[in-house]
């Protein structure tokens, strides 16, 4: 079955860095990255980085200058480089993308979300 899987989360000290990855599993023809989101306990899911097809990325004010989203279409991978991490960055991070694949005799394009990877920033 086609799905997205995030990885790279973990425990890091304030000021440290992490690089999250989002990989598409299954026989994928193309991945169209749409963005990264995060959700802290007791809070709503919030946009971290919105990625457009034109290559423009819109970052939340809280992460501007610290986070960088990127993609590698040849590898069907999406990344989120997180620098100068703060305790308030602690959350489960999700990637969001459209995946194109062959199903029941034709190509389809559907929206997919990863199951999330935990990022904890603490000393």
N, C-alpha and C positions, 0 to 999 in steps of 0.2 A: 504494500500500500504506500502511496505517495505521502510524505510528511516532511516537516521541518524539525530540526533538532538543534537546540542551542547548546553550547559548551564554552568552557573557559572561566566560569564563575568560581568564586571561592572567597577566602578570607584574606583581606589586605589591610595594612595599616594606613591611617590618614596620610595623604600625600603620595601614596603609591599608585601603581598603574596595573591595569588588567586589559586584556584583549579578548573580547567575546567573539565567538564564531557561530554562524548559523549555516548548517548544511542541509541540502535537500537530499532525501533518500528516495530510492526507487528509480525507475527509468524516466528521468526528467529530460525534456527537450529544451526547456529554457526556464530560467528563474528571473522574475522581474521584482527586484527589491522595492519595498514600499516604506519600510522604516523600522525603528526600534522603539519599544515602549517599556515602561517599568511600573511595578506596583508594590508599594510598601504595605505592611500589615495595617489594616484599618483605614487605608486610603484607596481612592479610585485609581484605576490605571491611567497613566499620563504619558503623553508623547515625549520622547527623548529626541528623536531625529526623524524627520519626514524626508524621504528620498524620492525625488521625482525622476521620471524617465529622461529628462533633459540634463541630468547630472547635478542638479541643484539640491542641496540639502538644507532643510530648515531645522535649526536646533532650538530646543527649549532654552529660555534665558538662563536657567539654572545650570546648564551644562556648556554654554557657549565658551569657546576658548579652551575647553578641557577635553571634550569628547569629539571624536572624528569617526563618522560612518563611511564605509567604503564597500565596494563589491568587486567580485571577480567572476564575470559571467562565464568564462571558459571552464571554471571549476564549480560553478553553481554554488558559490559561497558568498556570504555577507559577513561583514566584520563591524565591530564597534570598539575602537581604541579609546580607553578611558584613562586619563591622566589626572594628576592632582586630586585624587579621590578624597571625598569628604564623608563623614559619618551619615549625612543626609542622603547620600547616594545609595545607601543600603536598600535593596529591593530585589524582587524577582524581575529579571529582564527578559523580554520577549522580542523575537523578530517576526516581521510580517512581510509576506511576499505573495505575489501571484505565481503559481506554477503551471506550466504548460506541459501536458503529457498525453499519451495515447490511451484512450479508454473506450471500450465497446465499439471499436471500429472507426473512431474519429479522434481528432485532437480536441482537447478541452482546456480551458483556462479557468482556474478557480483560486479563490483567496485562501491562504493557509497561515496559521499561527503556530509557532513552536510551543513546546510545553513549558518553557522557561528555564532559566538558570539563575541560581541564587548568588547575589553579590553582597558581601558583608564587609563594611569598612569600619574597623574598630581597632583600638590600641589595647 
